[in-house]
Amino acid sequence: MSFIVIVVVFGLVQYWGSAQVFQRDGHYFKWIEITKAWFPSDAAQLLAQVLLPVVLLWCALGIIESVSSLLLFLVSIPLLMFSLGRGDFQEWLPGYCEASPRQDIEVATAYA
């Protein structure tokens, strides 16, 4: 089923060009402010900002999988699209492909 999700997401990204529809940062910025108030240490903040959401997501996906495979499929598609990152990849690809063979590291890195 993972392969089917990847193929569907690849098709959607090719059709839409990016996953900006799914990416909203307001909730994440609120979470950062909450963790800064809770934890004085930078390491603890990082763990709370990254590890805690990953563990919660892992548990939620395990519960969803035990309920219904179709529901897991439907949840996995927007989750994978969100994790692909921001931006219009079709715009960036020609610039990167042009700069990379010229060994122009600075320009290729800007597109990557």
C-alpha positions in Angstrom: 0.0 0.0 0.0 2.9 2.4 0.6 3.9 2.0 -3.0 0.4 3.0 -4.1 0.5 6.0 -1.8 3.8 7.1 -3.3 2.5 6.7 -6.9 -0.7 8.7 -6.1 1.3 11.5 -4.4 3.7 11.6 -7.3 0.8 12.0 -9.7 -0.8 14.7 -7.6 2.5 16.6 -7.3 2.9 16.4 -11.1 -0.6 17.6 -11.6 -0.6 20.4 -9.0 3.1 21.3 -9.1 3.6 21.4 -5.3 1.9 20.6 -2.0 1.4 24.2 -0.8 -2.3 23.5 -0.2 -1.4 21.3 2.8 1.3 23.5 4.3 0.2 26.0 6.9 2.7 27.2 9.5 0.5 29.0 12.0 0.0 25.9 14.2 3.7 25.1 14.1 4.8 28.6 15.2 2.4 28.4 18.1 3.9 25.0 19.1 7.4 26.6 19.0 6.3 29.4 21.3 4.7 26.8 23.7 7.8 24.7 23.8 10.1 27.7 24.4 7.9 28.6 27.5 7.9 25.0 28.8 11.6 24.0 28.3 14.5 26.3 29.0 17.1 24.1 27.3 17.6 24.3 23.5 18.0 20.5 23.3 14.8 19.9 25.2 13.0 22.4 22.9 14.3 20.6 19.8 13.2 17.2 21.1 9.8 18.6 22.0 9.4 20.4 18.6 10.5 17.4 16.5 10.4 14.1 18.4 7.1 14.6 20.2 5.1 15.3 17.0 6.8 12.4 15.3 6.0 10.0 18.1 2.4 11.2 18.3 2.0 10.8 14.5 3.4 7.3 14.7 0.9 6.3 17.4 -2.0 7.9 15.5 -1.1 6.1 12.3 -0.8 2.8 14.2 -4.3 3.4 15.6 -5.7 4.4 12.2 -4.1 1.3 10.6 -5.8 -1.0 13.2 -9.2 0.6 12.4 -9.1 0.7 8.6 -6.6 0.3 5.8 -8.6 2.5 3.5 -8.6 5.3 6.2 -4.8 4.8 6.5 -4.5 5.2 2.8 -6.5 8.4 2.8 -4.5 9.9 5.7 -1.2 8.9 4.2 -1.7 10.9 1.0 -1.9 14.4 2.5 0.7 13.4 5.1 3.3 12.5 2.4 2.4 15.6 0.4 3.0 17.7 3.4 6.3 16.1 4.1 7.6 16.8 0.5 8.4 20.4 1.3 7.5 23.7 0.0 7.8 25.4 -3.4 7.1 24.8 -7.0 9.5 22.1 -8.0 8.9 22.6 -11.7 10.3 26.1 -11.5 13.4 25.1 -9.6 14.4 22.1 -11.6 15.6 23.8 -14.8 17.8 26.2 -12.9 19.3 23.4 -10.9 19.8 21.2 -14.0 21.5 24.1 -15.7 23.9 25.0 -12.9 24.8 21.5 -11.8 26.7 20.4 -15.0 28.6 23.8 -15.0 29.9 23.0 -11.5 28.3 26.2 -10.3 27.9 25.1 -6.7 26.5 28.4 -5.4 23.7 28.6 -7.9 22.9 24.9 -7.7 22.7 25.1 -3.9 20.3 28.0 -4.2 18.0 26.0 -6.3 18.3 22.8 -4.2 
